[in-house]
């Protein structure tokens, strides 16, 4: 057992936890608004982003959206 460790009950943790809301941040809104248009414009010019770059943007836009799932695992 750890000396001096303070353990909180689930109720105590829930009372101060506030979900991070990336969808309300300016960067998120800008990416969400302009990213699809950038892809369309690049495709029209027969150019494309690298797959891993596209994946990073897609993952970023999924970030914080609860419909994509959320899991917190603790040892």
C-alpha positions, -999 to +999 in steps of 0.1 A: +000+000+000+013+035-007+020+056+023+002+090+023-020+081-007-054+095-007-081+074-023-113+090-036-146+072-040-164+072-073-188+098-060-160+121-049-143+119-083-176+125-101-183+156-081-152+175-095-147+159-129-156+180-159-155+164-194-131+180-218-150+194-247-126+197-277-156+204-300-159+239-284-122+248-290-114+272-319-088+248-335-114+220-336-140+242-352-116+255-378-104+220-387-140+206-388-151+235-411-121+236-435-107+200-437-135+186-460-130+215-484-093+210-484-097+173-493-121+182-522-098+209-535-068+186-534-087+158-552-098+183-579-061+191-584-053+153-585-033+157-552-038+140-519-027+141-483-007+112-471-028+085-455-013+089-420-020+127-422-056+121-432-059+096-403-046+121-378-072+147-389-099+121-388-089+109-353-087+145-342-123+152-353-135+121-336-118+132-304-142+140-276-173+127-295-189+102-272-206+083-300-172+070-310-168+054-276-148+060-244-130+037-221-110+044-191-089+016-178-070+016-145-046-009-130 
